[in-house]
Amino acid sequence: MSLLQLTRGLKRRTVTLNATNRLLQHELVQSRSMEKTLQACCGRHEKLWKESRLVQSDQRRLTHRMMAVQEDQRRHLSRDLQNDRAQSLLGTHVRLVALKLTDRKDTKRLKDGIDSTQRVVTASARSMRRPSRALGRS
């Protein structure tokens, strides 16, 4: 082989090598770009996952708080109803004792007392139904 042939072969290989290097450089740039895109995408997904967990935690906390408030309201209403019923029953008892002590010959007064006691019992029954109806609408 002559020097000229070796030089030509070397030039051809240099041209091929330069083309291959440019191709590799281009592929390296693309690979780095894809890697950055993938990292950004994974970062967004991780951020969304964390936000989702926070929202879920907030919803759980708010649900527990709402249930606690409702339970407090239920206890308060129950206590009020018990007090109202006790007061109503006591009032009815007092009226019945008064009627018992009324002279049996005074029928007008007995009739008026019975009517009055019936009105109190009817009003008490209505007032006891109101909270249950209100709860039914909630």
C-alpha atoms as a printed R data frame, in Angstrom:
    type eleno elety resid chain resno        x      y      z
1   ATOM     1    CA   MET     A     1    0.000  0.000  0.000
2   ATOM     2    CA   SER     A     2    1.180  3.346 -0.875
3   ATOM     3    CA   LEU     A     3    1.175  6.412  1.196
4   ATOM     4    CA   LEU     A     4   -1.475  7.978 -1.018
5   ATOM     5    CA   GLN     A     5   -3.829  5.064 -0.472
6   ATOM     6    CA   LEU     A     6   -3.252  5.182  3.248
7   ATOM     7    CA   THR     A     7   -3.938  8.927  3.290
8   ATOM     8    CA   ARG     A     8   -7.185  8.475  1.331
9   ATOM     9    CA   GLY     A     9   -8.285  5.648  3.610
10  ATOM    10    CA   LEU     A    10   -7.453  7.779  6.630
11  ATOM    11    CA   LYS     A    11   -9.475 10.715  5.221
12  ATOM    12    CA   ARG     A    12  -12.450  8.447  4.523
13  ATOM    13    CA   ARG     A    13  -12.300  7.053  8.018
14  ATOM    14    CA   THR     A    14  -11.910 10.543  9.469
15  ATOM    15    CA   VAL     A    15  -14.992 11.719  7.540
16  ATOM    16    CA   THR     A    16  -16.943  8.656  8.716
17  ATOM    17    CA   LEU     A    17  -15.693  9.149 12.264
18  ATOM    18    CA   ASN     A    18  -16.683 12.853 12.208
19  ATOM    19    CA   ALA     A    19  -20.165 11.966 10.891
20  ATOM    20    CA   THR     A    20  -20.553  9.296 13.562
21  ATOM    21    CA   ASN     A    21  -19.395 11.740 16.254
22  ATOM    22    CA   ARG     A    22  -21.927 14.355 15.068
23  ATOM    23    CA   LEU     A    23  -24.674 11.716 15.107
24  ATOM    24    CA   LEU     A    24  -23.660 10.603 18.604
25  ATOM    25    CA   GLN     A    25  -23.540 14.224 19.781
26  ATOM    26    CA   HIS     A    26  -27.035 14.829 18.367
27  ATOM    27    CA   GLU     A    27  -28.364 11.661 20.060
28  ATOM    28    CA   LEU     A    28  -26.718 12.698 23.334
29  ATOM    29    CA   VAL     A    29  -28.473 16.096 23.195
30  ATOM    30    CA   GLN     A    30  -31.797 14.372 22.480
31  ATOM    31    CA   SER     A    31  -31.218 11.886 25.310
32  ATOM    32    CA   ARG     A    32  -30.473 14.687 27.799
33  ATOM    33    CA   SER     A    33  -33.544 16.594 26.638
34  ATOM    34    CA   MET     A    34  -35.729 13.510 27.082
35  ATOM    35    CA   GLU     A    35  -34.213 12.900 30.509
36  ATOM    36    CA   LYS     A    36  -35.039 16.454 31.617
37  ATOM    37    CA   THR     A    37  -38.599 16.100 30.285
38  ATOM    38    CA   LEU     A    38  -39.005 12.810 32.120
39  ATOM    39    CA   GLN     A    39  -37.672 14.303 35.363
40  ATOM    40    CA   ALA     A    40  -40.042 17.283 35.041
41  ATOM    41    CA   CYS     A    41  -42.948 14.946 34.360
42  ATOM    42    CA   CYS     A    42  -42.096 12.759 37.360
43  ATOM    43    CA   GLY     A    43  -41.720 15.871 39.492
44  ATOM    44    CA   ARG     A    44  -45.207 17.062 38.471
45  ATOM    45    CA   HIS     A    45  -46.686 13.659 39.218
46  ATOM    46    CA   GLU     A    46  -45.026 13.536 42.620
47  ATOM    47    CA   LYS     A    47  -46.215 17.063 43.385
48  ATOM    48    CA   LEU     A    48  -49.776 16.150 42.347
49  ATOM    49    CA   TRP     A    49  -49.606 12.998 44.474
50  ATOM    50    CA   LYS     A    50  -48.531 14.993 47.528
51  ATOM    51    CA   GLU     A    51  -51.272 17.578 46.915
52  ATOM    52    CA   SER     A    52  -53.819 14.783 46.565
53  ATOM    53    CA   ARG     A    53  -52.742 13.295 49.894
54  ATOM    54    CA   LEU     A    54  -53.025 16.721 51.576
55  ATOM    55    CA   VAL     A    55  -56.521 17.274 50.165
56  ATOM    56    CA   GLN     A    56  -57.529 13.808 51.296
57  ATOM    57    CA   SER     A    57  -56.189 14.501 54.777
58  ATOM    58    CA   ASP     A    58  -58.038 17.842 54.919
59  ATOM    59    CA   GLN     A    59  -61.276 16.195 53.817
60  ATOM    60    CA   ARG     A    60  -60.883 13.499 56.458
61  ATOM    61    CA   ARG     A    61  -60.216 16.126 59.150
62  ATOM    62    CA   LEU     A    62  -63.202 18.243 58.063
63  ATOM    63    CA   THR     A    63  -65.474 15.196 57.997
64  ATOM    64    CA   HIS     A    64  -64.446 14.266 61.540
65  ATOM    65    CA   ARG     A    65  -64.983 17.866 62.661
66  ATOM    66    CA   MET     A    66  -68.412 18.009 61.019
67  ATOM    67    CA   MET     A    67  -69.405 14.741 62.676
68  ATOM    68    CA   ALA     A    68  -68.215 16.024 66.066
69  ATOM    69    CA   VAL     A    69  -70.244 19.238 65.645
70  ATOM    70    CA   GLN     A    70  -73.325 17.233 64.649
71  ATOM    71    CA   GLU     A    71  -72.874 14.979 67.669
72  ATOM    72    CA   ASP     A    72  -72.603 18.039 69.948
73  ATOM    73    CA   GLN     A    73  -75.779 19.449 68.410
74  ATOM    74    CA   ARG     A    74  -77.541 16.124 68.881
75  ATOM    75    CA   ARG     A    75  -76.488 15.991 72.560
76  ATOM    76    CA   HIS     A    76  -77.621 19.579 73.124
77  ATOM    77    CA   LEU     A    77  -80.973 18.931 71.440
78  ATOM    78    CA   SER     A    78  -81.435 15.718 73.407
79  ATOM    79    CA   ARG     A    79  -80.741 17.541 76.673
80  ATOM    80    CA   ASP     A    80  -83.183 20.313 75.743
81  ATOM    81    CA   LEU     A    81  -85.852 17.769 74.833
82  ATOM    82    CA   GLN     A    82  -85.393 15.935 78.118
83  ATOM    83    CA   ASN     A    83  -85.659 19.203 80.051
84  ATOM    84    CA   ASP     A    84  -88.781 20.235 78.107
85  ATOM    85    CA   ARG     A    85  -90.413 16.852 78.639
86  ATOM    86    CA   ALA     A    86  -89.589 16.853 82.344
87  ATOM    87    CA   GLN     A    87  -90.975 20.368 82.735
88  ATOM    88    CA   SER     A    88  -94.111 19.463 80.774
89  ATOM    89    CA   LEU     A    89  -94.680 16.306 82.808
90  ATOM    90    CA   LEU     A    90  -94.141 18.181 86.052
91  ATOM    91    CA   GLY     A    91  -96.644 20.860 84.994
92  ATOM    92    CA   THR     A    92  -99.186 18.188 84.059
93  ATOM    93    CA   HIS     A    93  -98.613 16.425 87.359
94  ATOM    94    CA   VAL     A    94  -99.165 19.652 89.308
95  ATOM    95    CA   ARG     A    95 -102.425 20.304 87.408
96  ATOM    96    CA   LEU     A    96 -103.648 16.748 88.048
97  ATOM    97    CA   VAL     A    97 -102.837 17.043 91.776
98  ATOM    98    CA   ALA     A    98 -104.739 20.344 91.857
99  ATOM    99    CA   LEU     A    99 -107.699 18.674 90.122
100 ATOM   100    CA   LYS     A   100 -107.570 15.820 92.620
101 ATOM   101    CA   LEU     A   101 -107.804 18.305 95.465
102 ATOM   102    CA   THR     A   102 -110.715 20.173 93.840
103 ATOM   103    CA   ASP     A   103 -114.118 19.694 95.424
104 ATOM   104    CA   ARG     A   104 -115.903 16.974 93.441
105 ATOM   105    CA   LYS     A   105 -119.152 18.907 93.617
106 ATOM   106    CA   ASP     A   106 -117.598 21.838 91.701
107 ATOM   107    CA   THR     A   107 -117.996 20.160 88.276
108 ATOM   108    CA   LYS     A   108 -117.457 23.392 86.321
109 ATOM   109    CA   ARG     A   109 -114.057 23.891 87.906
110 ATOM   110    CA   LEU     A   110 -113.176 20.188 87.369
111 ATOM   111    CA   LYS     A   111 -114.204 20.384 83.698
112 ATOM   112    CA   ASP     A   112 -112.214 23.604 83.175
113 ATOM   113    CA   GLY     A   113 -109.201 22.039 84.893
114 ATOM   114    CA   ILE     A   114 -109.400 18.918 82.726
115 ATOM   115    CA   ASP     A   115 -109.735 21.034 79.556
116 ATOM   116    CA   SER     A   116 -106.788 23.175 80.597
117 ATOM   117    CA   THR     A   117 -104.678 20.089 81.352
118 ATOM   118    CA   GLN     A   118 -105.612 18.562 77.968
119 ATOM   119    CA   ARG     A   119 -104.473 21.751 76.202
120 ATOM   120    CA   VAL     A   120 -101.154 21.672 78.074
121 ATOM   121    CA   VAL     A   121 -100.624 17.997 77.141
122 ATOM   122    CA   THR     A   122 -101.517 18.693 73.468
123 ATOM   123    CA   ALA     A   123  -99.175 21.703 73.336
124 ATOM   124    CA   SER     A   124  -96.428 19.634 74.958
125 ATOM   125    CA   ALA     A   125  -96.867 16.863 72.402
126 ATOM   126    CA   ARG     A   126  -96.642 19.403 69.550
127 ATOM   127    CA   SER     A   127  -93.533 21.011 70.987
128 ATOM   128    CA   MET     A   128  -91.903 17.586 71.294
129 ATOM   129    CA   ARG     A   129  -92.602 16.796 67.615
130 ATOM   130    CA   ARG     A   130  -91.103 20.048 66.292
131 ATOM   131    CA   PRO     A   131  -87.443 19.154 66.934
132 ATOM   132    CA   SER     A   132  -87.922 15.704 65.345
133 ATOM   133    CA   ARG     A   133  -89.401 17.289 62.236
134 ATOM   134    CA   ALA     A   134  -86.565 19.807 62.126
135 ATOM   135    CA   LEU     A   135  -84.054 16.949 62.374
136 ATOM   136    CA   GLY     A   136  -85.820 15.135 59.554
137 ATOM   137    CA   ARG     A   137  -85.240 18.140 57.253
138 ATOM   138    CA   SER     A   138  -81.520 18.480 58.088
